[in-house]
Amino acid sequence: MAVTAVDPERLAADTANSIGARVVRRDGDTIFMSSNRRHAEYIIRKGTDNLQAVCGLEAVSASAVDEVHERCRDAGLAVLSTTPSLDVIEKSVTFATSEGHVFEVHTPMPNDREARYAGPGLRPKGLDHVNFTAADPEKWAREMNLSCGFLLTERTTGYEIAWMRAADGRHHTVAVVKSAAGGLHHTSWEFNSFQDFKGLADALIPESRRLIWGPGRHGAGDNLFLYFKNSADFLLECIAEMEIIHDEDMEPRVCDPGENLSNWKVVNQWGPLPPIEWVEHHTPLAPLPSAVPSPVTTN
C-alpha cells in the first residue's frame, strides 16, 4: 500500500505508535514500513495532500503477473506500467480501474526483515485488506474480477457494499463502498486477538483521540473490528478472526442492508450501526500519471 502525505514523518511515527509497524527504509522523502518479515508493506511518499496512491497485490508467480497483464488488456483497463515500483520486486504490472484506483500486481515480496523488533505499538500480523469507494461498485467489482480474478464473496442487494476474495480464501482482500467518487474508504491491519484492540484504544487516550466505530463484529466476514483515524485522516480498521471461505465454487451471498444500513447484522452483529462519519468517509485518489491515458470506460 502506498499513500502520499503532507507530513510523512508524522504519519510514520503515528503508524509506529498506534499500529506497531516500524520504519525499515528511507529513500529521500519516501518512508517504507513493515510489521513483519515482508520487505515493505506500507509506503509513505511526500505529497501536497493526503491521498491514496497505489494498492499492491501479491501474485503467486511471474506467470500470474503476465496473466493479469493480459486480462487487463482484454478488459479494456489502462495498463500504466510494467516496471516494478521497488528494486526487490522481480516482475509487476500496474493498472487502473475505470474510476482511477491504481493497483500494482507483483511477484512475492521478499521476506528479508527481522520478525521481532523494538519499538511501541501492538505488532500486527500485517496489512489485511483494503476497502475502496466507487460511484459504481457493481462495475468496479466486475473489473476486479476480469483483471485479477477476484471472486465476489458477498454483496448487498444494491451493491452498496461488495466484498471480494483472493486465492487464500479470506472473506475479502478488497471491498468497495458506494460513494460519489472513486477513492479509499479504509485500510485494515490484522491482529492476533481482541485484547490488542483494547491496548490500541487505550493508547489513543493520552492524545485526546477517539474511536470512530467499534469494537464490534461484522456480519460480512464475521471478523472483530475497531476503526479510528490516523494523523493524516486516513481511516484504519484493526481486525481479528476473519472468516475463511473453503468452497471455491461458493455462490456470492446477497444481504439486504435495509434503508440507511438499518439491517444491523450485515455490518455489526453486536448492535451499534456505523456513525455517519464512517459511512461518508472518503480519501481521494492521487492523480494518474500524466504520461499515460485515463482508464478506458467499459460496459
SULRA-V897414 format. One line per field, one symbol per residue. ss: DSSP state (H for helix, E for strand, C for the rest). phi: phi as a letter, one per 20 degrees, with the letter a starting at -180 (. if undefined). psi: psi as a letter, one per 40 degrees, with the letter a starting at -180 (. if undefined). A space follows every 50 residues. Layout:
ss->???
phi->???
psi->???
This chain:
ss->CEEEECCHHHHHHHHHHHHCCEEEEEECCEEEEECCCCCCCEEEEECCCC EEEEEEEECCCHHHHHHHHHHHHHHCCEEEECCCCCCCCCCEEEEECCCC CEEEEECCCCCCCCCCCCCCCCCCCEEEEEEEEECCHHHHHHHHHHHHCC EEEEEECCCCEEEEECCCCECCCEEEEECCCCEEEEEEEECCCHHHHHHH HHHHHCCCCCCCEEEEECCCCCCEEEEEECCCCCEEEEEECCCECCCCCC CCEEECCCHHHCCHHHCCCCCCCCCHHHHCCCEEECCCCCCCCCCCCCC
phi->.ccdbfcgfffffffffefofcfdaccmedddcbdbefgadcdddfbebe cfdcdeceefaffffgffgfffffemefeeacegfcfeefbbcdccffen fdcdecfgffeddffdbepfndmffqfdbcdddbfcffffffffffedng dfebbegdlfbcdcddffnfgbdcbbdfbfbfadebdddedfbfgffgff ffffffeldcfeaofacfffolefbbcbdefemfedddcbmffdeeefeg fgfccefmfllfefffdbfepffffgffgefbdfefffgfedffgfede
psi->hhiiidgddddddddddddeiiheiigbehhhiieaeididhhhihieih ihchhhhhieidddddddddddddefihhdiehidieehdiihhiiieee hhhhhiihhigeihdiiiiaaegidihdihhiiidgdddddddddddeei hhdiiidefdihhiiadeeidhdiiihhidihahcihhhhididdddddd ddddddefiiidiiiahidhdeiiihiiiaeeehhihhiifhihhehdeh ihihiheihffegddddheechiiiddddeihhiiiiiheeiiiihhi.
